[in-house]
Amino acid sequence: MGMDVILGASALVIITSVILQPANISFSATDFSFPATSNNSKVFAFKLKSHNPSHRARLVYRYISVSMQLQHNGNPSVRKTAVPAQVTSELQQERNSDKTMAVEVLLDDQFYGFYSSNASATIMLFAQARFKVGLACTRLYNIRVRCQRVDLLPVSKSNHPLGIIANCSDA
């Protein structure tokens, strides 16, 4: 009798952990632009796309922080500067789906002047999320990714978003 309870509980734990096993979420950044704004502030905008391949679990983000690390002239002796960004989208993602989040980075005039010519950027993301199947949810997972470096010169000279894709990987 006691052994049956232990085996039943073990089977339940194993089945639950398999069902709630997190998927490998992938991220990429695209549609980079310096859009015109009504108050003439300098904004660097892009789309952050996440892919949830899980057929069972949806993703509920608790927190998303995006920053952009800038470097001038590709020169490693120049100090890299991280700029916080705002994610302007809902923080949930359905199962087996793609989600595109609009991201904006506000730059002051001096910062923009220094980095708008011959600069590159690396986008970094930190998120906390849970996977949810029905009413059951996993523990909180930390997600850290770093995207490929993007050359900002073509972006600053274009009047429309560039379709460059910067794939991201675990940081």
N, C-alpha and C positions, 0 to 999 in steps of 0.2 A: 504494500500500500504506500509506504513512505517513498520507496524508489520510484513508483509510478508518478507521484507528485513532482519529484525532482526531475524526472525525464520530461514530463509534460511542461514544466516551467522552463527547462532548458530549450526545448523545441520552440516554445513561444518566444523566448528571447532571440533565438537564432532566426526565426522567420521574421520577427519584427525588425531586427537589424538588417536583414537582406532587403526588406521592403523599403526601409528608410535610409538605405545606403546612399550617400550623396553622389551626384553625378559630377563629371568633370566639366565645369562651366568654362566656356571660352569667351574671350573678349577681343574686340578689335576697335580701332578708331578710324574714322573716315570723314569726308565732307568738311575739310578744314577751310576756314575762311576768316577774314577780318571784316565783318559786316558793318555797314553804316548804321549809326545809332542816332536817335533824335537829339541827344544832348552832346554830340561830338566826342563822347568818351571812346576809348580804344578797347575793343572787345575781340578776343580771339575765340572763335566758336568751332565746335566740331561735334560729331555724333559718336557716341560710345555705344557699341553694339555688343550685347551679351547673348550667348546661345545656351539654353538649358536643354540638354539632350535626354533628360529623364522622361520616360513615358509614364511614370507613376507620381513623381513629386513635383509640386510647384515650389517656387522659390520666393521667400518673403525676406526682403532686405530690411535690416534694422537700421543700417547706416551705410552711406557711400561717401567716400571722400576722394576727390580727384585732384591731383596737382600736376603742374607742368614744370619740368626742369629745363631751363634754358641754358644754352651755351653759345657764345659768340665766336664766329670764325672757326669753329671746330677746335679751338685752342684749349688744351687741357689746363693751361696755366690761368685761364680766366675762371673766376669763381662761378660756379653754377648756382642759379637762383631758382628756388621753387616758388611757384605762385599758386595759391589755392583757387579752385574752380567751383562753380555751382552746378549741381545736377538739377535740372528743371523737369523731372519726370516722376511718375508714380513709382513706388518702391516694391512692386510685386511683379512676378513673372510666372506665367502659366507653364504647365508641363509641356515638354517637347516644343519649345517655341523660341523665337528670337525676340529680343526687346531692344529698341533703339532709344537711347536717352540723350537729350540735348544737353550739351555742356558749354558753359561760357566762362572765360577767364578775363577778368577786368585788368587792364594794363594802364598805368598812368603815362603821361606824355614822355617823360624822361626814359622810363623803362621801355616804352614802345619805340622811341627813337633809337635807342641803343640796340634793341633786338630785332627790329623789323628788317634790317639789312644784314644779309649773310649770317643768319642765326639758325640754330636747329633746336628742336624740342623733343623731350622724351616725356610721355604721359605715364603717370603712375596712379594706380588705383588701389585703395584699401576699402574693403567692404566687410560688413558682418551680416550674415544671413542664416536663415534656417530653411531646411527643406520640410515641406508639409504634405502629408498624404492624408486626406480627409481631416479628422480632428487631431491625429497624431503628428508630432513635429520632432525634429532632431534637436540636438544641442546647437548652440550658436557656433558657426564656423567663421574663422577669419580668412578672408580672401585677399591676397596681395598679388598684383600683376604689374608688369612693366611693359610698355609698348615699344615697338621699334622707333628709332630716332626719325624725325620728320624734318626735312629742310624747309624753313619758313620763307625763304626768298620767293619761290614761285607762288606761295600762298599770298604774300603781301602784294604781289604785282597783279593778282587776278581779281576780277570783279564778281566772280561767282565761286561757290564752293568747289574745291578740287577733290576729285574722287580717289585720291591717294589712300591706300589702305595700310594702316600700321597694325600688324598683328601683335597680340600681347601674349606674354608667357608668365609663368609663376616667377615672382621676385624673391 
